[in-house]
Structures are given as structure tokens and as C-alpha cells.
Amino acid sequence: MRKEIFIEGMSCNHCKMRVEKTLKGIDGVTSAEVILADQKAVVELNKEVDEALITELIDDAGYTVVRFQ
């Protein structure tokens, strides 16, 4: 299953790496790729992951989830 997460506040490779590391640390996430130009992360999941948990962890990393798609 695939989700796109639109995230505000990412502007550089450090941001990209931090968000990818955060997402890859979530149980159920098999891959995560941040696309800075689109201000989003594309995540592959092998099970359902609570969007509230993803939002909280991204927030803790210093960024803001705008929406999921």
C-alpha cells in the first residue's frame, strides 16, 4: 500500500534525510522517499499505519503534515 504525505517545512537534504529516517523507523513502513520539490514523502507500507502516529512523529522531527493522499 502506498501513501503520499504532504509536509511543510522541508527545504534541504538534511530535512529530506531526517524525514526519511523518521518514516523508516515506523513499524509497517517498508520504504520512504522525500521529494523536496513537491514537499511530500512517498511511503510504502506493508500494513495499516495510523495517520495520527505519522503526523505526531513528523511534528516531533520539526515539520508539519499538511495532508495525506
N, C-alpha and C positions, 0 to 999 in steps of 0.2 A: 504494500500500500504506500502511496506517495502523498506527501503534504507539501504545500508551499506556505512559508511563514514570512509575512512581510514585516520587516523590522526597521525601526528608525534609530539613527544614531551611529550607524556603521560608516566609517569613512576611509579606512586604510587596511592594509594587510594584517596589522595587529588585531584590528576589530574582527576581520574575517576569521583569523585563526582562533581567537577567543570564543566566538560564537560557535564555530565548528566543533571545538573541543567540548564546549558546554553541551551541545546537542548530542555528540557522540557518546557522552557519559550517561545518557538516559537509557535505562533498560527498555529494549524494544526498538531502539534506533539502530539500523544497520549501516546507514551512511548519511552524511550531511555535507552539503556543499553550499557555501555562501556565494551569491552573485552580487557583488557590490554595486554594479551599475543599475541593477534592478531593485536594490535594497531588500533582498529576500534571501531566504535559505530554502533549499530543496532537500527534503528529508525522506529517506526510505525507511519504512517501519515493517517489522515482522509481527507486530501485534498492536492493538489499540493503545495509544498513549494519551492520557488526559491532557487536553489543551491548557488547562489551568496550571498544571505542573510545568509544562514547557514555558508558558508565559512567566511564571514565577522565577524559573532558573535564568531565563534571558534577562529579566529585570534585575536579578541579583548580579548578573555579569555587567550591568550598566547600560543596557539597551532597552528599547520599548517595542513590544509586539503590537503591531497595528491591526493585523487580521490574519486569519488562516484561510487557505483556499484548497 
